[in-house]
Amino acid sequence: MSLPSVARVVIIGGGVVGVSALYHLAKAGWTECVLLEKNELTAGSTWHAAGNCPNFAASYGVMNMQRYGLALYRGLAAEVDYPINYHVTGAIRLAHTHERMMEFDRVRGMAAHMGLTMEMCTPDELRQHFPFMETHDLEGGLWDPLDGDIDPSQVTQALAKGARAHGGTIARFTPATGVSRENGEWIVHTGKGDIRCEIVVNAAGYYAARVGEWFLPHGGRRVPLTVMSHQYFLTEAIPEVAAWTREHGRKLPMLRDVDSSYYLRQDTHSLNLGPYERNCQAAWVSADAPMPEDFSFQLYPDDLDRLEWYIMDAMERVPLLGTQGVQRNINGPIPYTPDGLPMLGPMPGVANAFEAHSFTFGIAQGGGAGKVLSEWIMHGHTEWDMWSVDPRRYTDYTDPQYCLGKALETYGHEYAMHFPHHEWPAERDRKLSPNHERLIADGARMGAYNGWERANWFARDGDDTSQAASRTWNRNGPWEPRVRDEVEAVRDGVGVIDMCGFSRFALSGAGAAEWLRGIIAGGLPKIGRMNLIYLADSRGRVLTEMSCMRHGEDSFTLMTAALAQWHDFEVLSRRLPEGLSLTDRTAETTTLLVTGPKARDLLAGLGEADLSLGWLTHQQTTVAGRPALMARVSFAGELGWEVHVAPQDAAAVYAAIRDAGATPFGMYALNSLRIEKGYLTWKGDLSTDYTLLETGLGRFLRLDKPQDFPGKAALQAEAEAGSTRRMVTLVVEPGEQDAPYMAAVFANGERAGEVTSAAYGYRVGAAIAIAMLDVRACVPGTEVEVEVYGQRLQAIVQESAALWDPENIRIRA
Ligand SMILES: Cc1cc2nc3c(=O)[nH]c(=O)nc-3n(C[C@H](O)[C@H](O)[C@H](O)COP(=O)(O)OP(=O)(O)OC[C@H]3O[C@@H](n4cnc5c(N)ncnc54)[C@H](O)[C@@H]3O)c2cc1C
């Protein structure tokens, strides 16, 4: 086959993920797409994978991707007429603790919300599923009937067959060797000639960092991945397992002992044990042992000693495991990002380039990943919000040391529970506030936000600040009385929070205002004022929210969440016309929020600012003798000012504010304060799962303006037809936990929607949740139920989104 010289999309990498992307593109009619594989398909991680395919995931987006992929696999062999060994055996997960059972109940609830049936099990029920197991020390477990294992090579070949049948092209033994840009197109270089194309995809698996380097001259960044060595071994055939299979006509279900950190599954008549060991090993990290040019179809030497603890533990759980010797060990490369989730979406900094790599569960996720990636490419958006895997979630702080430390931590805790108040300790302190020392001296317990360390809460002498104390799903922990005090200090006096790392962009140039009007859904502030602006995608769904300060006719500061830094910069820069200037100024300024009824009195003593200027104004002034931009807003919903200062002035300004009597408060208190006001958070409540109108942001929309902003037609149609669901505030029976993300809401026993965020409101004395509900359930006073870790809690739909100061009297005071 001769290599095409022109294509619409070139995918680099023929593992399960790249092939699935080609299949989905071709099936959707994008036939001029070429996949390049340097060796034979599956030569990377795919060929040696165990092929386990769970639905279970902690992230709703990832679970959705797996749910879709598994359903695709169940029908794929017939669809493309290619046999696949796919054993839908079901799987049990074991819980050693009550907390683990709560995690399972939360995931069961999420699964049910997307139409999957998982069941909580007693130890006896677990034994009915898997009779060869000790259960005396178990709390219980979780059963997923659709879990199983698939042959990774066969599923890849089946997808390849489907892709070819729909017109996609696969070029095997054709390594890509580099990329260049010419006349607005990519030229992908290969040993067999160049291909000119619109879009390139890096789907190179554990080689993705190497391929990523080609994009550095085009605005790309170093790909944050570490290659880990991952093993599983197969025993010799076990007669009892063979007999059970003969008797029942099927394989044993998969078993995952997640608290001990391994899976165990039947393979023909033997068992396959795969641990995620704490004493794990990264590969190819030192300069004297770099990744080889080509590792196709190769493995690392066996290292069973590393797995010894896990093997012993598994033999106690399933004694049959110890009755036979090891038949074969597989030790292969597996790529890990810092959080263990893949990079799937637009390539940071590079237009017309996408990433689909660093999958640790790529067999389970490959089917869904192909769908998600093809949607990004074809439509510029995805059916489900996929922020949890968006490559732009990591920014410039992910140096090799960070990536390695995080990969070791994440791999060693692959099955760990992610508690809402627990902060993972590895590779912290990447970006520090100028006030860091002072915050620590004040007792700050820090959390990482896009690498920036911010105070979550302030501990006092004697408080339990151990890791162990935060391993709970409960709202109450050592932080709880402190958060309450911090909120009350803001309510009754004045508090200060250091919000280092607020993302901030300067926009200027003749025509900047008109350009902004053309891309945002609402209006712009007058000079000297500020307001929230929203950008939607073509479906009218919420892309992002920014605070917009206007300094002159065509001069703006746009501020957005710390986490949104690269995402939001690209949302703007990809559309920026010639002649306008957009600069990321995040590192040049830091932000303090001074808020509470006594904020004016405090700030009056520190400078000459005009504190009579109204809500949503800003002014250049001085605070404690240092230049400062003061903005009259408060995410805490009290009288307040954001004080924006240069990093070199921040310590002096913060010290002056503290010395004048402001109580330091942290992010937990801020979250409680903001939810009482019905203020929404980005990628919590505001996401591409919902439209601006559904999210209740109609007051920020200008459907009658002449500009044809993205999403206008869709929002106009929705406004005419009426939204079918709407975001509301619920007061929930307090319970011991706050409702987790995507907790289901029921009205009259039927599913009516889901929670997007929740927290306790200390000013109003109520547990609060923000939820997206079917409009029929949105009538104020409607009684609903919220499923919180398996418990149905009563809740009531509120009249107003804001439970605290709904008339805004306090913030306008
Ligand atoms: C021991 C082990 C067990 C595993 N078990 C499971 C499991 O049970 N379930 C599960 O879901 N996942 C499992 N995984 C993970 C799984 O293997 C990977 O997530 C998955 O294979 C990743 O697929 P991919 O397509 O992203 O990458 P890969 O399969 O690595 O494919 C990338 C491809 O890109 C090609 N390539 C690289 N550079 C170039 C270039 N310049 N030009 C052309 N081609 C190039 C490579 O040759 C390779 O074929 C396991 C991994 C290991 C190591």
The ligand as an SDF file (V2000), in Angstrom:
LIG
                    3D

 53 58  0  0  0  0  0  0  0  0999 V2000
    1.2470   -5.4550   32.3740 C   0  0  0  0  0  0  0  0  0  0  0  0
    0.1380   -4.5570   31.9520 C   0  0  0  0  0  0  0  0  0  0  0  0
   -1.1690   -4.9440   32.1420 C   0  0  0  0  0  0  0  0  0  0  0  0
   -2.2060   -4.1140   31.7640 C   0  0  0  0  0  0  0  0  0  0  0  0
   -3.4930   -4.5210   31.9760 N   0  0  0  0  0  0  0  0  0  0  0  0
   -4.5100   -3.7300   31.6070 C   0  0  0  0  0  0  0  0  0  0  0  0
   -5.8460   -4.1320   31.7990 C   0  0  0  0  0  0  0  0  0  0  0  0
   -6.0920   -5.1990   32.3290 O   0  0  0  0  0  0  0  0  0  0  0  0
   -6.8440   -3.3080   31.4090 N   0  0  0  0  0  0  0  0  0  0  0  0
   -6.5970   -2.1140   30.8310 C   0  0  0  0  0  0  0  0  0  0  0  0
   -7.5450   -1.3970   30.5010 O   0  0  0  0  0  0  0  0  0  0  0  0
   -5.3340   -1.6950   30.6330 N   0  0  0  0  0  0  0  0  0  0  0  0
   -4.2840   -2.4600   31.0050 C   0  0  0  0  0  0  0  0  0  0  0  0
   -3.0080   -2.0540   30.8080 N   0  0  0  0  0  0  0  0  0  0  0  0
   -2.7940   -0.7380   30.2160 C   0  0  0  0  0  0  0  0  0  0  0  0
   -2.9520   -0.7940   28.7120 C   0  0  0  0  0  0  0  0  0  0  0  0
   -2.0360   -1.7040   28.1980 O   0  0  0  0  0  0  0  0  0  0  0  0
   -2.7190    0.5580   28.0900 C   0  0  0  0  0  0  0  0  0  0  0  0
   -3.4510    1.5340   28.7760 O   0  0  0  0  0  0  0  0  0  0  0  0
   -3.1380    0.5890   26.6290 C   0  0  0  0  0  0  0  0  0  0  0  0
   -2.5820   -0.4730   25.9340 O   0  0  0  0  0  0  0  0  0  0  0  0
   -2.7190    1.8970   26.0150 C   0  0  0  0  0  0  0  0  0  0  0  0
   -3.0440    1.8860   24.6590 O   0  0  0  0  0  0  0  0  0  0  0  0
   -2.5050    3.0390   23.7200 P   0  0  0  0  0  0  0  0  0  0  0  0
   -3.1130    2.8320   22.3960 O   0  0  0  0  0  0  0  0  0  0  0  0
   -2.7220    4.3430   24.3910 O   0  0  0  0  0  0  0  0  0  0  0  0
   -0.9250    2.8500   23.7140 O   0  0  0  0  0  0  0  0  0  0  0  0
   -0.0160    1.7270   23.0740 P   0  0  0  0  0  0  0  0  0  0  0  0
   -0.6590    0.4160   23.0550 O   0  0  0  0  0  0  0  0  0  0  0  0
    1.3070    1.8150   23.7680 O   0  0  0  0  0  0  0  0  0  0  0  0
    0.1030    2.1800   21.5830 O   0  0  0  0  0  0  0  0  0  0  0  0
    0.9190    3.2590   21.1670 C   0  0  0  0  0  0  0  0  0  0  0  0
    1.4580    2.8900   19.8140 C   0  0  0  0  0  0  0  0  0  0  0  0
    2.1330    3.9980   19.2580 O   0  0  0  0  0  0  0  0  0  0  0  0
    3.1570    3.4930   18.4520 C   0  0  0  0  0  0  0  0  0  0  0  0
    4.1130    4.5750   18.1990 N   0  0  0  0  0  0  0  0  0  0  0  0
    4.8730    5.2280   19.1090 C   0  0  0  0  0  0  0  0  0  0  0  0
    5.6160    6.1600   18.4930 N   0  0  0  0  0  0  0  0  0  0  0  0
    5.3080    6.1050   17.1840 C   0  0  0  0  0  0  0  0  0  0  0  0
    5.7590    6.8240   16.0580 C   0  0  0  0  0  0  0  0  0  0  0  0
    6.6770    7.7700   16.1550 N   0  0  0  0  0  0  0  0  0  0  0  0
    5.2380    6.5090   14.8530 N   0  0  0  0  0  0  0  0  0  0  0  0
    4.2950    5.5320   14.7310 C   0  0  0  0  0  0  0  0  0  0  0  0
    3.8580    4.8230   15.7750 N   0  0  0  0  0  0  0  0  0  0  0  0
    4.3480    5.1080   16.9930 C   0  0  0  0  0  0  0  0  0  0  0  0
    3.7290    2.3560   19.2680 C   0  0  0  0  0  0  0  0  0  0  0  0
    4.4550    1.4490   18.5030 O   0  0  0  0  0  0  0  0  0  0  0  0
    2.4580    1.7700   19.8530 C   0  0  0  0  0  0  0  0  0  0  0  0
    1.9810    0.6840   19.1080 O   0  0  0  0  0  0  0  0  0  0  0  0
   -1.9370   -2.8700   31.1700 C   0  0  0  0  0  0  0  0  0  0  0  0
   -0.6090   -2.4780   30.9660 C   0  0  0  0  0  0  0  0  0  0  0  0
    0.4220   -3.3040   31.3650 C   0  0  0  0  0  0  0  0  0  0  0  0
    1.8170   -2.8460   31.1670 C   0  0  0  0  0  0  0  0  0  0  0  0
  1  2  1  0
  2  3  1  0
  2 52  2  0
  3  4  2  0
  4  5  1  0
  4 50  1  0
  5  6  2  0
  6  7  1  0
  6 13  1  0
  7  8  2  0
  7  9  1  0
  9 10  1  0
 10 11  2  0
 10 12  1  0
 12 13  2  0
 13 14  1  0
 14 15  1  0
 14 50  1  0
 15 16  1  0
 16 17  1  0
 16 18  1  0
 18 19  1  0
 18 20  1  0
 20 21  1  0
 20 22  1  0
 22 23  1  0
 23 24  1  0
 24 25  2  0
 24 26  1  0
 24 27  1  0
 27 28  1  0
 28 29  2  0
 28 30  1  0
 28 31  1  0
 31 32  1  0
 32 33  1  0
 33 34  1  0
 33 48  1  0
 34 35  1  0
 35 36  1  0
 35 46  1  0
 36 37  1  0
 36 45  1  0
 37 38  2  0
 38 39  1  0
 39 40  1  0
 39 45  2  0
 40 41  1  0
 40 42  2  0
 42 43  1  0
 43 44  2  0
 44 45  1  0
 46 47  1  0
 46 48  1  0
 48 49  1  0
 50 51  2  0
 51 52  1  0
 52 53  1  0
M  END
$$$$
